[in-house]
Amino acid sequence: MTDPISPARVAVRRRFLEILAETGSVRAAASASGRPRGAWLALRGRDPGFARAWEEALDSYVELLEAEADRRAVGGETEPVFYGGKQVGERTRASDSLLMFRLKALRPQRYKGAADEAEPLTVTIRDFSGE
């Protein structure tokens, strides 16, 4: 039987996992929790429940990144337009490459292109030693 975790330790673990979910950075989460990175890595190795919570936190972070990629791919980023050294306006630029990346990730069978397939390699070896 495992010893119960004190409320203070629960709070520190919660803080670590919250920052991990927000940043994806073990170093940042460890710093915010006030415990060394190695202590968190060791805890993950010996506590399966904490290891699952760690993976869930990283999954949450990946979902944040995916949402940001979708926003940039579709909605774009606003950037200034300059003429004669002065800003004269703004334009919004969506990212075609991010859009294709997301489509390939979400529907690989539909958006897999010829460029994604490996070309067969043929090697011909000729003997020039007798010439």
VOPAGU-2260 file (C-alpha; in pm, 1 decimal, decimal comma):
REM VOPAGU-2260
SITE   aa  ch    i         X         Y         Z
SITE  MET   A    0       0,0       0,0       0,0
SITE  THR   A    1     130,0     343,9     -88,8
SITE  ASP   A    2     137,0     630,3     154,9
SITE  PRO   A    3    -118,1     905,2      92,9
SITE  ILE   A    4      18,7    1219,3     -70,9
SITE  SER   A    5      -1,1    1535,0     138,5
SITE  PRO   A    6    -219,4    1821,1      12,5
SITE  ALA   A    7      92,7    2034,0     -30,1
SITE  ARG   A    8     253,7    1771,7    -257,9
SITE  VAL   A    9     -69,7    1735,4    -452,3
SITE  ALA   A   10     -67,4    2112,4    -510,4
SITE  VAL   A   11     295,7    2106,1    -627,0
SITE  ARG   A   12     223,7    1817,7    -865,3
SITE  ARG   A   13     -83,5    1997,7    -995,9
SITE  ARG   A   14     123,8    2312,3   -1057,4
SITE  PHE   A   15     389,8    2112,5   -1243,2
SITE  LEU   A   16     129,6    1942,2   -1465,1
SITE  GLU   A   17     -53,2    2270,8   -1536,3
SITE  ILE   A   18     266,6    2441,0   -1653,7
SITE  LEU   A   19     365,8    2132,0   -1853,7
SITE  ALA   A   20      26,9    2143,8   -2029,5
SITE  GLU   A   21      67,9    2516,8   -2101,7
SITE  THR   A   22     429,7    2511,0   -2221,7
SITE  GLY   A   23     527,6    2155,5   -2311,9
SITE  SER   A   24     850,9    2224,7   -2123,3
SITE  VAL   A   25     961,5    2001,1   -1836,9
SITE  ARG   A   26    1224,4    2259,8   -1744,8
SITE  ALA   A   27     966,1    2541,1   -1720,6
SITE  ALA   A   28     724,4    2322,0   -1524,8
SITE  ALA   A   29     997,5    2214,2   -1283,7
SITE  SER   A   30    1105,7    2574,2   -1231,9
SITE  ALA   A   31     746,9    2685,5   -1164,5
SITE  SER   A   32     700,0    2402,2    -915,6
SITE  GLY   A   33    1019,8    2475,3    -724,9
SITE  ARG   A   34    1143,8    2116,0    -759,1
SITE  PRO   A   35    1434,8    2000,8    -975,7
SITE  ARG   A   36    1369,5    1854,4   -1320,2
SITE  GLY   A   37    1537,5    1526,0   -1221,1
SITE  ALA   A   38    1294,4    1478,7    -931,6
SITE  TRP   A   39    1000,2    1500,2   -1174,6
SITE  LEU   A   40    1163,7    1258,5   -1416,5
SITE  ALA   A   41    1223,4    1013,4   -1131,5
SITE  LEU   A   42     863,4    1045,3   -1011,0
SITE  ARG   A   43     736,5     977,8   -1362,5
SITE  GLY   A   44     950,2     663,6   -1372,3
SITE  ARG   A   45     819,1     520,1   -1046,8
SITE  ASP   A   46     454,8     636,8   -1042,2
SITE  PRO   A   47     238,8     508,1   -1330,8
SITE  GLY   A   48     -48,8     739,2   -1237,0
SITE  PHE   A   49     176,9    1041,9   -1250,9
SITE  ALA   A   50     326,6     917,0   -1579,0
SITE  ARG   A   51     -26,6     903,2   -1727,1
SITE  ALA   A   52    -100,9    1255,2   -1601,8
SITE  TRP   A   53     229,3    1371,5   -1755,6
SITE  GLU   A   54     129,1    1225,7   -2095,4
SITE  GLU   A   55    -214,8    1385,9   -2067,0
SITE  ALA   A   56     -51,2    1722,5   -1996,5
SITE  LEU   A   57     170,2    1685,8   -2304,0
SITE  ASP   A   58    -134,4    1584,3   -2510,2
SITE  SER   A   59    -303,2    1906,0   -2396,2
SITE  TYR   A   60      -0,4    2104,6   -2506,7
SITE  VAL   A   61       0,1    1935,8   -2848,6
SITE  GLU   A   62    -367,6    2025,6   -2883,9
SITE  LEU   A   63    -275,6    2391,0   -2816,9
SITE  LEU   A   64      -9,2    2374,5   -3087,2
SITE  GLU   A   65    -250,4    2213,6   -3330,4
SITE  ALA   A   66    -509,4    2483,1   -3266,4
SITE  GLU   A   67    -247,0    2753,9   -3325,8
SITE  ALA   A   68    -133,7    2583,4   -3647,0
SITE  ASP   A   69    -495,9    2569,6   -3764,2
SITE  ARG   A   70    -545,9    2937,5   -3680,5
SITE  ARG   A   71    -235,5    3040,9   -3873,9
SITE  ALA   A   72    -316,4    2810,8   -4167,0
SITE  VAL   A   73    -671,5    2939,6   -4211,1
SITE  GLY   A   74    -693,3    3280,1   -4044,2
SITE  GLY   A   75    -336,5    3382,2   -4109,6
SITE  GLU   A   76    -112,7    3636,8   -3947,5
SITE  THR   A   77    -145,7    4012,8   -3983,8
SITE  GLU   A   78     170,8    4181,1   -4101,9
SITE  PRO   A   79     250,0    4544,1   -4180,4
SITE  VAL   A   80     284,1    4671,3   -4538,0
SITE  PHE   A   81     552,1    4934,0   -4602,4
SITE  TYR   A   82     598,2    5173,7   -4892,0
SITE  GLY   A   83     867,9    5435,7   -4907,5
SITE  GLY   A   84     989,1    5338,8   -4563,1
SITE  LYS   A   85     652,3    5404,9   -4399,2
SITE  GLN   A   86     382,4    5167,7   -4291,6
SITE  VAL   A   87      87,9    5220,3   -4526,4
SITE  GLY   A   88    -132,5    4931,7   -4422,6
SITE  GLU   A   89    -160,6    4572,7   -4312,9
SITE  ARG   A   90    -232,0    4243,7   -4480,2
SITE  THR   A   91    -329,2    3905,0   -4351,4
SITE  ARG   A   92    -133,5    3611,3   -4480,3
SITE  ALA   A   93    -245,8    3252,2   -4429,8
SITE  SER   A   94       7,6    2970,9   -4439,5
SITE  ASP   A   95     -42,8    2728,5   -4727,8
SITE  SER   A   96     235,4    2505,2   -4597,2
SITE  LEU   A   97      77,3    2480,9   -4250,3
SITE  LEU   A   98    -259,3    2407,6   -4410,9
SITE  MET   A   99    -114,5    2122,7   -4617,6
SITE  PHE   A  100      76,3    1991,2   -4316,9
SITE  ARG   A  101    -245,5    1976,0   -4112,2
SITE  LEU   A  102    -444,1    1815,5   -4393,6
SITE  LYS   A  103    -176,7    1549,1   -4441,0
SITE  ALA   A  104    -171,4    1484,2   -4065,5
SITE  LEU   A  105    -549,9    1461,0   -4035,7
SITE  ARG   A  106    -624,1    1277,9   -4362,7
SITE  PRO   A  107    -300,4    1114,2   -4478,9
SITE  GLN   A  108    -472,9     872,9   -4718,2
SITE  ARG   A  109    -645,1    1160,8   -4899,3
SITE  TYR   A  110    -360,1    1413,9   -4907,7
SITE  LYS   A  111     -62,2    1187,4   -4952,0
SITE  GLY   A  112     104,9    1309,4   -5268,2
SITE  ALA   A  113     349,1    1156,0   -5509,9
SITE  ALA   A  114     625,1    1359,6   -5345,7
SITE  ASP   A  115     556,9    1170,4   -5021,6
SITE  GLU   A  116     617,1     829,6   -5176,9
SITE  ALA   A  117     965,3     684,7   -5195,4
SITE  GLU   A  118    1096,5     641,9   -5547,8
SITE  PRO   A  119    1238,9     301,8   -5636,5
SITE  LEU   A  120    1615,9     313,2   -5654,9
SITE  THR   A  121    1802,9     141,1   -5935,3
SITE  VAL   A  122    2178,9     110,2   -5916,3
SITE  THR   A  123    2386,9      -3,7   -6210,5
SITE  ILE   A  124    2745,0    -102,3   -6144,4
SITE  ARG   A  125    2977,6    -111,3   -6437,6
SITE  ASP   A  126    3323,9    -262,3   -6439,4
SITE  PHE   A  127    3567,6     -22,7   -6605,4
SITE  SER   A  128    3879,4    -208,3   -6496,1
SITE  GLY   A  129    3907,8    -406,8   -6820,6
SITE  GLU   A  130    3883,7    -108,3   -7052,2
